[in-house]
Amino acid sequence: MSLQSQDILRRSASPTQPPIAREHKAEVAKLIDVSTCIGCKACQVACSEWNDLRDEVGNNVGVYDNPADLSAESWTVMRYSETEQNGKLEWLIRKDGCMHCAEPGCLKACPSPGAIIQYANGIVDFQSEHCIGCGYCISGCPFNVPRINQKDNKAYKCTLCSDRVSVGQEPACVKTCPTGAIRFGSKEDMKEYAQERVDELKTRGYANAGLYDPQGVGGTHVMYVLHHADQPELYHGLKKDPQISPVVSLWKGILKPLSTIGLAASVLFGFFHYIGVGPNKAEDDEEEDKA
Amino acid sequence: MSKEKLIKRYSAAERINHWIVAVCFVLLAISGLAFFYPAFFWLTGVFGTPQLARIVHPFVGVLMFLGFARQFFRYWHHNFIDKEDIKWMKSVKTVLAGHEVGDIGKYNGGQKGMFWMMTGCLLVLICTGVIIWRPYFAYYFPIELIRVALLLHAWSALALIAGIIVHVYAAIWVRGTIRAMVEGVVTHAWAKKHHPRWYREMTGDKNKS
């Protein structure tokens, strides 16, 4: 990092406190209003453009999704789902990408100090030069977002345009969205605005409209307004209650202190056993007797 | 002083095999502990850079597995647990006080237990290690399986490290043992005291002392 950050909430694989002097920063959030998205993919283009990403131009796989999946060079993709609700066909379009969890599983799993950081404003950012390519972040993520680049074996994902945000601009996808379906601001403001949208949707017959800000990961800094907030799975399998896998929590949680105790105990046992009992010698004179 | 009376315990091939596995283990433990404990991350410097440590670790792992597999097929038939071993295990406190228990063959109950524990750990480590190996194999496995593999890999590695600490300490504590794995020989006194049945087999001595 060429510029010094003093507003880091969490830093991967770092047991001590990161620099936090600027913690008064307001939490930011990107709000994606699925109900006003037209699926134009301008956000995908803007993302590639701003971040200087040039993914390979893929093939049409029979549906609108293109690229077909997130990759190290496609940090956001539109997911198109067809479903029947209330006897009508619905075409649900969701902009997929990093959710910037308040409790990021990627950061929890990462073994490399400072390869993943969470800023005070809530943005979770990969510092790719510290990435060792182990893929632990992929196992930590409840949303299946990080991708390892085949070219350099480093993990990448949406940065929420942390470079733009740090100088007071909105992310590139927000800037470019032609319908205003993507908004950016303080998390508080975005929740307020989302409520307006939800109320509006309810008057139009979407009784289960709501905000997607899953608490299982402490809330997210990318939120959705969904017409069917009771069935987020409709939106290309968006998880209803995403959480860091309990397996990852065991691995990165209780196993550490337990194994520390175990290893320390075996070393200390050996040391004090030797001090207490002394070496176990086979007496030479016994051999002499026999001889 | 009369010339020492020695018994051959390990051939040169066995010793080289053992030390290849041992060196692999040390490299793997250093890099593995670095990936597990943030406070030990600096140990990746042993390999040059952290990413190099991550790249090298699985290849060394395969080498260790192959080396251990050779050892397994050398020693498995010496490691069936018998009545004398049970007696040994039940009196482990006496053993730890420095008094031998039971008519022990080539290996005692502790060594046999260690052998099977190492075998189990190595099997878990190689299987889970392949599953989590990026960028080559992890893509072929579902994420739920990778998560479980990561947990089991760490768990069995830690069990193995604790086991090896005991293994190394036992070799230091029981004087004359390290020589068996360095020079290949032990003294008659050592064999008679720690492995009496093996001593009789090796010397043809019929007397139970």
Contacts between the chains, C-beta under 8 A, distances in Angstrom:
chain1	res1	chain2	res2	distance
A	13	B	38	3.8
A	13	B	41	6.0
A	14	B	38	6.3
A	15	B	38	5.6
A	15	B	39	6.1
A	111	B	34	7.7
A	111	B	35	4.5
A	111	B	36	7.3
A	111	B	38	7.1
A	111	B	41	6.9
A	112	B	41	7.0
A	112	B	50	5.9
A	113	B	38	6.1
A	113	B	41	5.6
A	130	B	50	7.7
A	131	B	51	7.8
A	132	B	44	7.8
A	132	B	50	4.7
A	132	B	51	4.4
A	132	B	53	7.5
A	132	B	54	4.3
A	133	B	51	6.1
A	133	B	54	6.1
A	133	B	55	7.7
A	133	B	134	6.3
A	133	B	135	7.2
A	134	B	35	6.8
A	134	B	54	5.3
A	134	B	134	6.5
A	135	B	132	7.3
A	135	B	134	4.4
A	135	B	138	5.9
A	135	B	146	7.9
A	136	B	150	7.1
A	138	B	143	7.0
A	138	B	146	7.7
A	139	B	143	6.4
A	139	B	146	5.4
A	139	B	147	4.9
A	139	B	150	5.8
A	144	B	143	7.0
A	148	B	134	6.3
A	148	B	135	6.3
A	150	B	135	6.7
A	153	B	51	7.5
A	153	B	134	7.3
A	153	B	135	5.7
A	245	B	144	7.6
A	245	B	147	5.2
A	247	B	144	7.9
A	247	B	147	4.3
A	247	B	148	5.7
A	247	B	150	7.7
A	247	B	151	5.3
A	248	B	147	5.7
A	248	B	150	7.6
A	248	B	151	7.8
A	250	B	151	5.9
A	251	B	147	7.7
A	251	B	150	5.7
A	251	B	151	4.3
A	251	B	154	5.9
A	255	B	151	7.2
A	255	B	154	6.1
A	255	B	155	6.5
A	255	B	158	7.6
A	256	B	36	7.4
A	256	B	37	7.0
A	259	B	36	7.7
A	259	B	154	7.8
A	259	B	155	8.0
A	259	B	158	4.2
A	260	B	37	7.9
A	262	B	158	6.6
A	262	B	162	5.3
A	263	B	158	6.9
A	263	B	161	6.4
A	263	B	162	5.8
A	263	B	165	7.1
A	266	B	162	4.7
A	266	B	165	4.4
A	266	B	166	5.9
A	266	B	169	7.9
A	267	B	165	5.9
A	270	B	165	6.6
A	270	B	166	7.3
A	270	B	169	3.7
A	270	B	173	7.7
A	273	B	96	6.7
A	273	B	169	7.6
A	273	B	173	7.2
A	274	B	169	7.6
A	274	B	172	7.5
A	274	B	173	6.2
A	277	B	96	6.9
A	277	B	97	6.3
A	277	B	98	5.7
A	277	B	173	7.9
A	278	B	98	7.6
A	279	B	173	6.2
A	279	B	174	7.9
A	279	B	175	5.0
A	280	B	98	5.0
A	280	B	173	5.4
A	280	B	174	4.7
A	280	B	175	6.3
A	281	B	175	4.7
A	281	B	176	7.7
A	282	B	175	7.0
A	282	B	176	6.0
A	282	B	187	6.6
A	282	B	189	4.0
A	282	B	190	4.3
A	282	B	192	7.2
A	282	B	193	4.1
A	282	B	194	6.8
A	283	B	189	6.2
A	283	B	193	7.8
A	284	B	187	7.6
A	284	B	189	5.9
A	286	B	189	5.5
A	286	B	192	7.3
A	286	B	193	7.7
A	287	B	5	6.4
A	287	B	187	6.5
A	287	B	188	5.2
A	287	B	189	4.0
A	287	B	192	7.7
A	288	B	2	7.3
A	290	B	188	7.1
A	290	B	192	7.7
A	291	B	2	6.7
A	291	B	5	6.6
